[in-house]
């Protein structure tokens, strides 16, 4: 997003991401805190499937980029972090994530350091 961009925001409730093959590509921003990652991780896996389908078959919905912003108290509470890192590696530039920790007491592992901010 850039200043002046129009965005849609939804907090809680029933939500999903189910684009159809003829729909225009969109950029998706997912924001999660703690266990709130669960439904957004499902969306992220669906996005990965859409990218995989586009790359292998050349058809279906052409997915735009996805940026995930995910916050927890510390890196131990970042659920699915290894899976998320794997998706970023599998789809570089198409799936990105920034982790944020608020109460980290121990050193952050090297694998997460490039993707993390915190106190």
C-alpha positions as CSV (number, residue, x, y, z in Angstrom):
1,X,0.0,0.0,0.0
2,X,1.0,3.6,-0.5
3,X,-0.4,6.8,1.0
4,X,-3.8,7.3,-0.5
5,X,-4.4,3.6,-1.3
6,X,-7.8,2.2,-0.8
7,X,-7.8,-0.9,1.5
8,X,-10.5,-3.2,2.9
9,X,-10.2,-4.2,6.5
10,X,-12.1,-7.0,8.3
11,X,-11.6,-7.8,12.0
12,X,-13.0,-11.1,13.2
13,X,-16.1,-13.0,12.1
14,X,-16.4,-15.2,9.0
15,X,-13.9,-14.3,6.2
16,X,-12.2,-16.1,3.4
17,X,-10.2,-15.6,0.2
18,X,-11.6,-17.4,-2.8
19,X,-10.7,-15.6,-6.0
20,X,-12.1,-16.9,-9.3
21,X,-10.0,-17.5,-12.4
22,X,-11.2,-14.4,-14.2
23,X,-10.8,-12.1,-11.2
24,X,-8.0,-9.5,-11.5
25,X,-4.8,-10.1,-9.4
26,X,-4.9,-8.4,-6.0
27,X,-2.2,-7.7,-3.4
28,X,-3.2,-9.1,0.0
29,X,-2.0,-7.9,3.4
30,X,-2.7,-10.2,6.3
31,X,-2.3,-9.0,9.9
32,X,-2.3,-11.5,12.8
33,X,-1.6,-11.5,16.5
34,X,-1.0,-14.6,18.6
35,X,-3.4,-17.5,17.8
36,X,-5.3,-15.2,15.4
37,X,-2.8,-16.6,12.8
38,X,-4.9,-19.8,12.4
39,X,-7.4,-18.6,9.8
40,X,-4.8,-16.4,8.1
41,X,-2.4,-19.3,7.8
42,X,-5.1,-21.2,6.0
43,X,-5.4,-18.3,3.6
44,X,-1.6,-18.2,3.2
45,X,-1.6,-21.9,2.3
46,X,-4.4,-21.3,-0.2
47,X,-2.3,-18.5,-1.8
48,X,0.6,-20.9,-2.0
49,X,-1.6,-23.4,-3.8
50,X,-2.7,-20.6,-6.3
51,X,0.9,-19.7,-7.0
52,X,1.8,-23.4,-7.4
53,X,-1.1,-23.9,-9.8
54,X,-0.1,-20.8,-11.8
55,X,3.5,-21.9,-12.1
56,X,2.9,-25.5,-12.9
57,X,-0.2,-25.3,-15.1
58,X,-0.1,-21.7,-16.2
59,X,-3.8,-21.4,-15.6
60,X,-6.3,-20.5,-12.9
61,X,-6.2,-17.4,-10.8
62,X,-3.1,-15.2,-11.2
63,X,-2.3,-14.3,-7.6
64,X,-0.7,-11.0,-6.6
65,X,1.7,-10.7,-3.7
66,X,0.9,-11.4,-0.1
67,X,2.4,-9.7,2.9
68,X,1.9,-11.2,6.3
69,X,2.5,-9.2,9.5
70,X,2.4,-11.4,12.5
71,X,3.0,-10.4,16.2
72,X,3.4,-12.5,19.4
73,X,5.0,-12.1,22.8
74,X,8.1,-14.0,21.7
75,X,9.4,-16.3,18.9
76,X,8.2,-19.4,20.8
77,X,4.6,-18.1,20.4
78,X,4.9,-17.5,16.7
79,X,2.8,-20.5,15.5
80,X,3.7,-22.0,12.1
81,X,6.9,-19.9,11.8
82,X,8.9,-22.7,10.1
83,X,6.0,-23.3,7.6
84,X,5.8,-19.5,6.9
85,X,9.5,-19.3,6.3
86,X,9.2,-22.3,4.0
87,X,6.5,-20.6,2.0
88,X,8.6,-17.4,1.7
89,X,11.5,-19.5,0.4
90,X,9.3,-21.4,-2.1
91,X,7.7,-18.2,-3.4
92,X,10.3,-15.4,-3.1
93,X,8.9,-12.0,-3.6
94,X,5.4,-13.4,-3.8
95,X,4.9,-14.3,-0.2
96,X,6.6,-12.1,2.5
97,X,6.3,-12.0,6.2
98,X,7.4,-9.6,9.0
99,X,7.3,-11.1,12.5
100,X,7.1,-8.8,15.5
101,X,7.8,-9.8,19.1
102,X,6.9,-7.7,22.1
103,X,8.5,-9.5,25.1
104,X,11.4,-11.4,23.7
105,X,13.9,-12.3,26.4
106,X,16.2,-14.7,24.7
107,X,18.3,-14.3,21.5
108,X,16.5,-14.6,18.2
109,X,17.6,-17.5,16.0
110,X,19.5,-16.6,12.8
111,X,16.8,-18.1,10.6
112,X,14.2,-15.5,11.9
113,X,16.5,-12.5,12.4
114,X,16.1,-11.1,8.9
115,X,12.3,-11.2,9.2
116,X,11.7,-10.0,12.8
117,X,11.4,-6.7,14.7
118,X,10.7,-6.2,18.4
119,X,11.8,-4.6,21.6
